[in-house]
């Protein structure tokens, strides 16, 4: 059936295009998303005759094979946004967004990023080897959960996505142990294997 033909149900999207976050302080959040996470600012909302009082809003891109995107992330300043609770906890955040997952191109880039984030004094909430990603969970200055990850090869997880999603090994979150990534002998998920167990 061609794409132009009518099919029942919704069209499956190709993925998420961009994320827009309300932040209390644009400069504080700009520093986190550029100096800690590594996004590049590609634009900022400017005053025009049609828009004399624009929101304080900036746009950011990751690296798309050497090219910038129009934006992967945008930040809008909203000083009335409540401050995050004094104790941030991955599973107890009273936020509408659980977390934002940011991909790194490969294991080596991700390990460099972990070292960088740790050097900036950012608290590691969780380090987890999932069945489809190896991940670090942190919080931004507004309390949003941020997952920094690299994706394991598709052949590792596509045989049984559900089993891969349900696999998790907790790892250290402090010191040099938090920067170790064991990538040898990762489990490969196959529907036939999990059905036989």
Secondary structure, 3 states (H helix, E strand, C coil): CCCCCCCCCCCCCCCCCCEEEEECCHHHHHHHHHHHCCCEEEEECCCCCCCCCCCCEEEEECEECCEECCCCEEEEECCCCCCCCCCCCCCCCCCCCCCEEEECCCHHHHHHHHHHHHHCCCCCCEEEEECCEEEEEEECCCCCEEEEEEECCHHHHCECHHHHHCCEEEECCCCHHHHCCCCCCCCCCEHHHHHHC
